[in-house]
Amino acid sequence: MEKIKVSTDTLYKYLKEHNFTFLVLSKYMEVSNGNMMGCFLHIPNRLGKPLTFSSSIIKKMNKAIERVADDMRKCVLVFGSDETFTNQRGKTYDPGLIKPISQGIGKFFKLRGMTERLLGWNLAKYSLTLSSPKSKIYGNITRDDADRLNAELLAIAGVLSSYEVVAGDELSVAQSITEPTMELRQPAEEADNGVPVSETEYTLDDLYRAFGEEKKASAARLRYALERKGVTTLQEFASLSTGQLLDMEGVGSGTLGLIHKAFKKMGVRW
């Protein structure tokens, strides 16, 4: 499979918005986490010049993210252990997934943020479900919870496997950009023909549904990001610039591509 060339900035933004634990990457690379983060964040050195990754470290990084992706795939949750039970209300849970989530998925991601973003768990539910044995809801993990976590896990592993990190100047020369970014660079007014948002009666819920069943997790992340910013109508959403959207947690260039496709499906010009 042909790799997509990305900068270290792109990799950092993608991992951060998906609750990745950067210490894990430094361990796979066998480098200092402090030095790695200093380069990601372009912290100035003693001479005032921003830290950057050397070509040898970037080679280590590419090998590391491939291994990380492979190991992520080994953490896929299998619902239906011997501990699975159905309560009086007819809801089925599998407490046997506590350890695979905490020690498997939790090895790579900050579970607190990940479960809030994907499953809607607040801090109390997160703690009571995964780490409080005396809680009445300890281990109340549904098949839908497992499916959402698996979808995210495999999606991120797929993205990392497709990435080839290159130095910023090399990326510029190669002019290798992803398809969603190409869509982003196309002026929104010219991207699609259709009815302007202001002339429709569509709602944000209609937009989320237009993402489709396979992209339900992406729609959920967009919903969460917009709700945090107080955006409640499609008209308010349409007034946001692409820069404002990309600044939101959980929204990347891939999300913008999905938004374009959703609006096109709705016959709306964005």
C-alpha positions in Angstrom: 0.0 0.0 0.0 1.3 3.4 -0.9 2.1 5.5 2.1 0.7 9.0 2.7 3.6 11.5 3.5 2.8 13.6 6.5 4.8 16.0 8.7 5.5 15.5 12.3 3.1 18.3 13.1 0.3 16.3 11.3 1.2 13.1 13.3 1.2 15.0 16.6 -2.1 16.7 15.9 -3.7 13.4 14.9 -2.4 11.5 17.9 -3.3 14.2 20.4 -6.9 14.6 19.2 -7.4 10.8 19.5 -6.2 10.7 23.2 -3.0 8.9 22.4 -0.4 8.5 25.2 2.8 10.0 23.7 5.0 8.2 26.3 4.1 5.0 24.5 5.5 6.3 21.2 8.8 7.4 22.9 9.2 3.9 24.4 8.6 2.2 21.0 11.2 4.6 19.5 13.6 4.1 22.4 14.1 7.8 22.8 13.6 10.3 25.7 10.0 11.3 26.0 11.0 14.8 27.0 13.2 15.3 23.9 10.5 13.8 21.7 7.8 16.2 23.0 10.2 19.1 22.8 10.6 18.4 19.0 6.9 17.9 18.5 6.1 21.2 20.2 9.1 23.0 18.6 10.4 24.2 22.0 13.4 26.6 21.6 16.8 25.3 22.6 19.4 27.3 24.5 20.3 29.2 21.3 16.6 30.1 20.7 16.1 27.8 17.8 13.1 25.4 17.8 13.9 21.7 18.4 13.3 19.5 15.3 13.6 15.8 14.6 16.7 14.5 12.9 16.3 12.2 9.9 17.5 9.3 11.9 14.9 9.9 14.6 12.2 10.2 11.9 13.2 6.8 10.6 12.8 5.4 14.1 9.4 7.1 14.3 8.2 5.5 11.1 9.2 2.0 12.3 7.6 2.7 15.7 4.2 3.8 14.4 4.0 0.7 12.3 4.7 -1.5 15.3 2.3 0.5 17.4 -0.4 0.0 14.8 0.2 -3.8 14.7 0.1 -4.0 18.5 -3.1 -2.0 18.6 -4.8 -4.5 16.4 -4.0 -7.2 18.9 -6.1 -5.3 21.5 -9.5 -5.7 19.7 -12.2 -6.5 22.3 -14.2 -9.7 22.0 -17.6 -9.3 23.7 -19.1 -12.4 25.3 -16.7 -13.7 27.9 -17.7 -16.2 30.7 -18.5 -13.2 32.9 -21.2 -11.9 30.5 -24.6 -11.4 32.2 -28.0 -9.9 31.4 -29.7 -7.9 34.2 -33.5 -7.7 35.0 -33.9 -4.9 32.5 -32.7 -7.1 29.7 -29.4 -5.3 29.2 -26.3 -7.4 28.6 -22.9 -6.5 30.0 -19.4 -8.1 29.9 -17.2 -7.3 33.0 -14.6 -9.5 31.4 -13.7 -6.6 29.2 -12.4 -4.5 32.1 -8.9 -5.8 31.9 -8.6 -5.8 28.0 -9.8 -2.2 28.1 -7.6 -1.0 31.0 -4.4 -2.9 30.1 -4.9 -3.3 26.3 -6.4 -0.2 24.9 -5.3 1.7 28.0 -1.7 1.0 27.1 -2.0 3.3 24.1 -4.7 5.8 25.0 -5.8 8.0 27.8 -9.0 6.1 28.6 -10.6 9.0 30.5 -10.8 11.2 27.4 -11.3 8.4 25.0 -14.4 7.0 26.8 -15.9 10.5 27.2 -15.4 11.2 23.5 -16.6 7.9 22.1 -19.0 6.6 24.8 -20.2 9.7 26.5 -19.0 8.6 29.9 -18.4 11.3 32.4 -15.6 11.0 35.1 -17.9 9.3 37.6 -19.1 6.7 35.1 -15.6 6.1 33.9 -14.3 5.5 37.4 -17.3 3.4 38.6 -17.3 1.2 35.5 -13.7 0.4 35.2 -12.0 0.8 38.6 -14.5 0.6 41.4 -15.3 -3.1 42.2 -17.9 -2.1 44.9 -19.8 0.0 42.4 -23.2 -1.2 41.2 -22.2 -0.4 37.6 -18.7 -1.9 37.8 -18.0 -3.8 34.6 -21.2 -2.6 32.9 -19.7 -2.7 29.4 -22.1 -3.2 26.5 -21.5 -4.7 23.1 -22.1 -1.3 21.7 -19.3 0.1 23.9 -17.0 -2.6 22.7 -17.9 -2.0 19.1 -17.3 1.7 19.3 -13.9 1.2 21.0 -12.9 -1.4 18.4 -13.9 0.8 15.5 -11.8 3.6 16.9 -8.9 1.3 17.6 -8.8 -0.2 14.1 -9.4 3.2 12.4 -6.4 4.7 14.2 -4.2 1.7 13.5 -5.2 2.0 9.8 -4.2 5.6 9.7 -0.9 5.0 11.4 -0.1 2.2 9.0 -0.8 4.5 6.1 1.5 7.3 7.3 5.1 7.9 6.4 6.5 10.8 8.5 8.9 13.0 6.6 10.7 16.3 7.4 8.7 19.4 6.7 10.8 20.6 3.8 10.8 17.1 2.2 7.0 17.1 2.5 6.8 20.4 0.7 9.0 19.2 -2.1 7.0 15.9 -2.4 3.7 17.8 -2.3 2.1 14.7 -1.0 -1.2 15.5 0.7 -4.2 13.4 1.7 -7.4 13.6 -0.3 -9.3 15.2 2.6 -6.7 18.0 2.7 -7.2 18.5 -1.0 -10.9 19.0 -0.4 -10.0 21.4 2.4 -7.9 23.5 0.1 -10.7 23.8 -2.4 -12.8 26.9 -1.7 -16.0 25.8 0.1 -18.1 28.0 -2.1 -17.0 26.1 -5.2 -16.8 22.6 -3.6 -20.4 21.5 -4.4 -23.5 22.7 -6.1 -26.6 22.7 -4.0 -29.0 24.8 -1.8 -27.3 27.2 0.6 -27.5 26.1 4.3 -29.4 29.3 5.1 -32.2 28.2 2.8 -32.8 24.7 4.2 -34.6 23.4 7.2 -32.0 20.8 7.9 -30.7 20.4 11.4 -27.3 19.2 12.8 -28.9 15.8 13.5 -29.6 15.5 9.8 -25.9 16.3 9.1 -24.8 13.6 11.6 -27.1 11.0 10.0 -25.7 11.8 6.6 -22.3 10.6 7.7 -23.7 7.1 7.4 -23.6 4.0 9.7 -20.0 3.3 9.0 -18.9 6.8 10.0 -21.1 7.0 13.1 -18.1 7.3 15.4 -16.8 10.3 13.4 -20.3 11.9 13.6 -20.3 11.4 17.3 -16.9 13.1 17.7 -18.1 16.1 15.6 -21.3 16.3 17.7 -19.3 16.3 20.9 -16.9 19.0 19.6 -19.7 21.3 18.5 -21.6 20.9 21.7 -18.6 21.8 23.7 -18.4 25.0 21.7 -22.1 25.8 22.1 -22.9 25.2 18.4 -26.5 24.0 18.3 -27.9 24.8 14.8 -26.8 24.0 11.3 -26.7 27.8 10.5 -24.2 28.3 13.4 -22.1 25.5 12.2 -22.1 26.9 8.6 -20.7 30.2 10.0 -17.6 28.5 11.3 -14.4 28.7 9.3 -12.4 25.6 8.5 -9.7 26.9 10.9 -12.2 27.1 13.7 -13.3 23.6 13.1 -9.8 22.2 13.0 -9.0 23.9 16.3 -11.8 21.8 17.9 -10.8 18.6 19.8 -11.5 15.5 17.7 -11.9 17.4 14.4 -9.3 16.8 11.7 -8.9 17.2 7.9 -10.5 13.7 7.5 -13.6 15.0 9.4 -13.9 17.9 7.0 -13.9 15.5 4.1 -16.7 13.6 5.6 -18.6 16.9 6.2 -18.3 17.8 2.5 -19.6 14.3 1.5 -22.5 14.5 4.0 -23.6 18.0 2.7 -23.3 16.7 -0.9 -25.6 13.8 0.0 -28.1 16.2 1.5 -27.9 18.5 -1.6 -26.6 21.4 0.5 -23.8 23.8 -0.4 -21.4 24.4 2.4 
